[in-house]
């Protein structure tokens, strides 16, 4: 019955039912009936974080179903040493930085951010698309334009296509600082981490639309942890949790796809192709998780001339979280945002200490805005 219901909603052009309160309450009752022990699930997508908090789903979840956020916010997991490198680039004469907006407010060494560097005279521009950074380079031939590539598999194909464009134009004043990261290696690091108890994963819909479902099979095969790709409507998330709880109860771990209207098993081959033409896997530093092998994306040798890390000699010093900040533990699901001693006191969205309070997809920001019990 559950599978039929999921297929029905995945085929429906009208998504109103997935937002209908009565439909969602019915799904929550089914969850309550199925649940016979405490279950702890982790979502690894910033959009899921905001959907769960913003729609009030936490109040519908039955007692015994525990939600924790993982490393699904790309801004939040960007390591402090990369923030330090961004600031060093911003202070380099002749350099113009182009970045997505959330990165500007992330505190770096001594609490300084790109926003404060901008106020002190650094040339920092907000871009809504990586293609805008190419346009900046073309219209500012006297400046070195560096695009800060931050994101997961969702944004990497567009950045890869941008790099192909810049390469084709032979832009000598354009380069990329790549902080792109891959979700499956981070999930493996979490699944194998002692002391991190996760009964199941709610997998990211946007990332999965690019990579498909196959890259997650190791969770069930190697770790016995079930996982479900879920959409972002309240009904999507509840249906995904029903599939997850069913897997846990039956002790038959596997990977299910609730979001089949957008996610295919093979993902998006064309997006994967452009990503692999331009990038290759490399080890990457994650805030809270440390170095994870082959979890980042670096430019291939053919694009070395467009690699900001090769073009500029960057010290990449620092990297520690600000004193008292426990963002690293929040990103592992080890603590909830409210357990950080700075949360809601010295660390607020208007005056953030750590990145989890900066980003619109950060779990601390979501908890601050929507979880009254956390304050």
C-alpha positions as CSV (number, residue, x, y, z in Angstrom):
1,X,0.0,0.0,0.0
2,X,2.8,2.4,1.0
3,X,4.7,1.8,-2.3
4,X,1.5,2.4,-4.3
5,X,0.9,5.6,-2.5
6,X,4.4,6.8,-3.1
7,X,4.2,6.0,-6.8
8,X,0.8,7.8,-7.1
9,X,2.2,11.0,-5.6
10,X,5.4,10.8,-7.7
11,X,3.3,10.7,-10.9
12,X,0.9,13.5,-9.8
13,X,1.4,16.8,-11.6
14,X,-0.4,18.6,-8.8
15,X,1.7,18.4,-5.6
16,X,-1.0,19.9,-3.4
17,X,-1.7,16.6,-1.7
18,X,1.9,16.4,-0.5
19,X,1.3,19.7,1.3
20,X,-2.1,18.9,2.6
21,X,-2.2,18.9,6.4
22,X,-4.8,16.1,6.6
23,X,-2.7,13.9,4.3
24,X,0.4,14.6,6.3
25,X,-1.4,13.8,9.6
26,X,-2.5,10.5,8.1
27,X,1.1,9.6,7.2
28,X,2.2,10.6,10.7
29,X,-0.4,8.3,12.2
30,X,1.0,5.4,10.0
31,X,4.5,6.2,11.3
32,X,3.3,6.0,14.9
33,X,1.6,2.7,14.2
34,X,4.8,1.3,12.6
35,X,7.2,2.5,15.2
36,X,8.0,0.0,17.9
37,X,11.3,1.4,19.2
38,X,13.4,4.5,19.1
39,X,14.7,5.4,15.7
40,X,17.3,8.0,14.9
41,X,17.5,9.3,11.3
42,X,19.8,11.8,9.8
43,X,19.2,14.0,6.8
44,X,22.1,15.2,4.8
45,X,20.6,18.1,2.8
46,X,20.2,21.7,3.8
47,X,16.9,21.9,1.9
48,X,15.6,19.0,4.0
49,X,16.7,20.7,7.1
50,X,14.7,23.8,6.3
51,X,11.7,21.8,5.1
52,X,11.5,19.7,8.2
53,X,11.9,22.7,10.5
54,X,9.9,25.2,8.5
55,X,6.9,23.0,7.7
56,X,6.5,22.0,11.4
57,X,7.1,18.4,10.6
58,X,9.0,17.9,13.9
59,X,5.8,18.4,15.8
60,X,4.1,15.7,13.7
61,X,6.8,13.1,14.2
62,X,5.8,10.4,16.7
63,X,7.6,10.1,20.0
64,X,10.5,7.8,19.5
65,X,11.4,9.1,16.0
66,X,14.5,11.4,16.4
67,X,15.7,13.7,13.7
68,X,19.3,15.0,13.5
69,X,21.0,17.0,10.8
70,X,24.2,15.9,9.2
71,X,26.8,17.5,6.9
72,X,24.3,18.6,4.2
73,X,25.0,22.3,4.2
74,X,27.9,23.1,1.8
75,X,28.6,26.4,3.4
76,X,28.7,24.8,6.9
77,X,31.1,22.0,5.9
78,X,33.6,24.4,4.2
79,X,36.7,24.1,6.4
80,X,38.1,27.0,8.3
81,X,41.4,26.7,6.4
82,X,39.5,27.3,3.1
83,X,37.9,30.4,4.7
84,X,41.3,31.6,5.6
85,X,42.4,31.1,2.0
86,X,39.4,33.1,0.8
87,X,40.4,36.0,3.0
88,X,44.0,35.8,1.8
89,X,42.8,36.0,-1.8
90,X,40.5,38.9,-0.9
91,X,43.4,40.8,0.4
92,X,45.6,40.1,-2.6
93,X,46.1,43.2,-4.8
94,X,44.4,43.0,-8.1
95,X,42.1,40.1,-7.1
96,X,38.3,40.2,-7.3
97,X,36.4,37.4,-5.6
98,X,33.1,36.1,-6.9
99,X,31.0,34.0,-4.5
100,X,27.5,32.9,-3.6
101,X,26.1,35.1,-1.0
102,X,26.1,32.8,2.1
103,X,29.9,32.5,2.0
104,X,30.4,36.2,2.7
105,X,29.2,36.0,6.3
106,X,31.1,32.9,7.5
107,X,33.5,33.8,10.2
108,X,37.2,32.9,9.6
109,X,40.3,33.5,11.6
110,X,39.8,36.1,14.4
111,X,36.1,36.3,13.5
112,X,36.8,38.1,10.2
113,X,34.6,37.3,7.2
114,X,34.6,38.1,3.5
115,X,31.9,40.7,4.4
116,X,34.2,42.5,6.8
117,X,37.0,42.2,4.2
118,X,34.6,43.8,1.7
119,X,33.9,46.6,4.1
120,X,37.6,47.2,4.4
121,X,38.0,47.6,0.7
122,X,38.4,44.1,-0.7
123,X,36.7,43.5,-4.1
124,X,34.1,40.8,-3.3
125,X,31.1,40.3,-5.6
126,X,28.0,38.1,-5.0
127,X,27.1,35.9,-7.9
128,X,23.9,34.0,-8.4
129,X,25.4,31.8,-11.1
130,X,29.0,30.7,-11.9
131,X,28.5,32.1,-15.4
132,X,28.3,35.6,-13.9
133,X,31.9,35.2,-12.7
134,X,33.0,34.7,-16.3
135,X,31.2,37.8,-17.2
136,X,33.0,39.7,-14.4
137,X,36.3,38.5,-15.8
138,X,35.4,39.6,-19.3
139,X,34.3,43.1,-18.1
140,X,37.2,43.5,-15.7
141,X,40.3,42.5,-17.8
142,X,42.6,44.4,-15.4
143,X,41.5,42.2,-12.4
144,X,42.1,38.6,-11.5
145,X,38.6,37.2,-10.9
146,X,38.5,34.1,-8.7
147,X,35.3,32.2,-8.3
148,X,34.8,30.4,-5.0
149,X,33.3,27.0,-6.0
150,X,31.3,25.8,-2.9
151,X,28.7,23.1,-3.1
152,X,28.0,19.4,-3.6
153,X,27.2,17.4,-6.7
154,X,24.2,19.6,-7.4
155,X,26.2,22.7,-8.3
156,X,29.4,21.0,-9.6
157,X,28.0,20.4,-13.2
158,X,27.2,24.1,-13.7
159,X,30.6,25.1,-12.4
160,X,32.2,22.5,-14.7
161,X,30.4,23.9,-17.7
162,X,31.5,27.3,-16.7
163,X,35.1,26.1,-16.6
164,X,34.8,24.7,-20.1
165,X,33.4,28.0,-21.2
166,X,36.3,29.9,-19.6
167,X,38.8,27.5,-21.1
168,X,37.3,27.9,-24.5
169,X,37.5,31.7,-24.3
170,X,41.1,31.4,-23.1
171,X,40.4,33.8,-20.2
172,X,43.7,34.6,-18.7
173,X,42.3,36.5,-15.7
174,X,39.8,33.9,-14.5
175,X,40.3,31.0,-12.0
176,X,38.4,28.7,-9.7
177,X,39.1,27.9,-6.1
178,X,37.3,24.6,-5.8
179,X,35.7,23.6,-2.5
180,X,33.2,21.2,-4.1
181,X,32.5,18.1,-2.1
182,X,30.9,14.7,-2.6
183,X,28.1,13.4,-0.4
184,X,28.7,9.5,-0.6
185,X,32.2,9.6,0.9
186,X,30.9,11.8,3.8
187,X,28.1,9.3,4.4
188,X,30.7,6.5,4.5
189,X,32.8,8.5,7.0
190,X,29.8,9.0,9.2
191,X,28.6,5.4,8.9
192,X,32.0,4.1,10.0
193,X,32.5,6.7,12.8
194,X,32.5,5.3,16.3
195,X,29.9,6.8,18.6
196,X,27.7,8.2,15.9
197,X,24.5,6.3,16.1
198,X,22.3,6.6,13.0
199,X,19.6,4.1,12.2
200,X,18.8,5.4,8.8
201,X,19.6,8.2,6.3
202,X,17.2,10.5,4.5
203,X,19.2,11.1,1.4
204,X,19.3,14.4,-0.5
205,X,17.0,14.8,-3.4
206,X,19.0,17.5,-5.3
207,X,22.3,15.6,-5.2
208,X,20.6,12.3,-6.1
209,X,19.0,13.9,-9.2
210,X,22.6,14.2,-10.4
211,X,24.2,11.0,-9.2
212,X,21.2,8.6,-8.9
213,X,20.8,6.0,-6.2
214,X,23.5,3.5,-7.0
215,X,26.3,5.4,-5.2
216,X,24.5,4.9,-1.9
217,X,24.3,1.1,-2.0
218,X,27.3,0.7,0.2
219,X,25.3,2.0,3.2
220,X,23.1,-1.1,3.2
221,X,25.7,-3.6,1.9
222,X,28.7,-2.6,4.1
223,X,27.1,-1.0,7.1
224,X,23.6,-2.5,7.3
225,X,22.1,1.0,7.4
226,X,18.9,1.7,5.3
227,X,18.5,4.9,3.3
228,X,15.8,6.6,1.3
229,X,16.0,9.4,-1.2
230,X,13.3,11.9,-0.4
231,X,11.7,14.9,-2.0
232,X,11.1,18.2,-0.2
233,X,7.4,18.5,0.4
234,X,6.1,17.6,3.9
235,X,4.3,14.5,2.4
236,X,7.5,13.5,0.6
237,X,9.5,13.5,3.7
238,X,6.9,11.6,5.7
239,X,6.6,9.0,3.0
240,X,10.4,8.6,2.9
241,X,10.4,8.1,6.7
242,X,7.7,5.4,6.4
243,X,9.9,3.6,3.9
244,X,12.9,4.0,6.2
245,X,11.1,2.7,9.3
246,X,9.7,-0.2,7.3
247,X,13.3,-1.1,6.3
248,X,14.5,-0.8,9.9
249,X,11.6,-3.0,11.3
250,X,12.1,-5.7,8.7
251,X,15.9,-5.7,9.3
252,X,16.3,-5.6,5.5
253,X,18.6,-2.7,4.8
254,X,18.4,-1.2,1.3
255,X,18.2,2.0,-0.6
256,X,14.7,3.2,-1.6
257,X,13.7,6.2,-3.8
258,X,10.6,8.1,-2.7
259,X,11.5,11.0,-5.1
260,X,11.2,9.1,-8.3
261,X,9.5,12.0,-10.1
262,X,12.9,13.7,-10.1
263,X,15.5,11.1,-9.3
264,X,16.3,8.2,-11.6
265,X,18.6,5.2,-10.6
266,X,21.2,6.3,-13.1
267,X,20.9,10.0,-12.1
268,X,21.7,12.6,-14.8
269,X,24.4,11.1,-17.2
270,X,24.9,14.4,-19.1
271,X,25.6,16.3,-15.8
272,X,27.9,13.6,-14.6
273,X,29.8,13.7,-17.9
274,X,30.6,17.4,-17.8
275,X,31.5,17.1,-14.1
276,X,33.9,14.3,-14.8
277,X,35.5,16.0,-17.9
278,X,36.5,18.9,-15.7
279,X,36.9,17.6,-12.2
280,X,38.6,14.6,-10.6
281,X,38.2,13.3,-7.0
282,X,40.7,14.4,-4.4
283,X,41.0,14.3,-0.6
284,X,39.1,17.1,1.1
285,X,38.9,18.7,4.5
286,X,35.4,18.9,6.0
287,X,34.4,21.0,9.0
288,X,33.7,18.5,11.8
289,X,34.7,15.4,9.8
290,X,38.4,16.2,9.0
291,X,40.0,14.8,5.9
292,X,37.9,12.4,3.9
293,X,39.6,10.6,1.1
294,X,38.3,11.3,-2.5
295,X,35.5,13.4,-1.1
296,X,36.4,16.6,-3.0
297,X,36.6,17.8,-6.6
298,X,39.8,19.3,-8.0
299,X,40.4,20.6,-11.5
300,X,41.9,18.1,-13.9
301,X,45.4,18.8,-15.4
302,X,43.9,20.2,-18.6
303,X,42.4,23.0,-16.5
304,X,45.5,23.7,-14.4
305,X,45.8,27.2,-15.8
306,X,42.3,28.0,-14.3
307,X,43.1,26.6,-10.8
308,X,43.4,29.4,-8.3
309,X,45.2,27.1,-5.8
310,X,48.0,26.7,-8.3
311,X,47.9,30.3,-9.5
312,X,48.2,31.8,-6.0
313,X,50.5,30.7,-3.2
314,X,48.1,30.4,-0.4
315,X,49.1,29.6,3.2
316,X,45.8,28.0,4.3
317,X,46.6,28.6,7.9
318,X,44.0,28.3,10.7
319,X,40.9,26.2,10.5
320,X,39.9,25.8,14.1
321,X,36.3,26.6,15.0
322,X,35.8,29.8,16.9
323,X,36.2,29.4,20.7
324,X,33.1,27.8,22.1
325,X,31.6,27.0,18.7
326,X,30.5,23.4,18.3
327,X,29.4,23.5,14.7
328,X,31.7,20.5,14.0
329,X,29.7,18.3,16.4
330,X,26.4,19.6,15.1
331,X,27.4,18.6,11.5
332,X,28.1,15.0,12.7
333,X,24.8,14.7,14.5
334,X,26.7,14.3,17.8
335,X,24.8,17.2,19.4
336,X,21.7,19.3,18.6
337,X,22.1,23.0,18.0
338,X,20.6,23.9,21.3
339,X,23.4,21.9,23.1
340,X,26.0,24.4,21.9
341,X,26.6,26.9,24.7
342,X,26.7,29.8,22.3
343,X,23.4,29.0,20.5
344,X,20.9,31.8,20.8
345,X,23.1,33.7,23.2
346,X,26.3,35.1,21.6
347,X,25.5,33.2,18.3
348,X,22.4,34.3,16.5
349,X,21.6,34.8,12.7
350,X,22.2,38.5,13.1
351,X,25.6,37.9,14.8
352,X,26.7,34.4,13.9
353,X,29.8,32.9,15.5
354,X,29.8,29.7,13.4
355,X,28.8,28.8,9.9
356,X,25.8,26.6,10.9
357,X,24.1,29.9,12.1
358,X,25.1,31.8,8.9
359,X,23.7,29.7,6.1
360,X,20.0,29.7,5.3
361,X,20.5,25.9,5.1
362,X,22.4,25.6,8.4
363,X,20.8,23.5,11.1
364,X,21.5,26.1,13.8
365,X,19.8,28.8,11.8
366,X,16.8,26.5,11.2
367,X,16.6,25.6,14.8
368,X,16.9,29.2,15.9
369,X,14.0,30.3,13.7
370,X,11.6,27.3,14.1
371,X,12.4,25.3,17.2
372,X,11.2,27.2,20.3
373,X,12.4,24.4,22.6
374,X,16.0,24.9,21.5
375,X,16.1,28.5,22.8
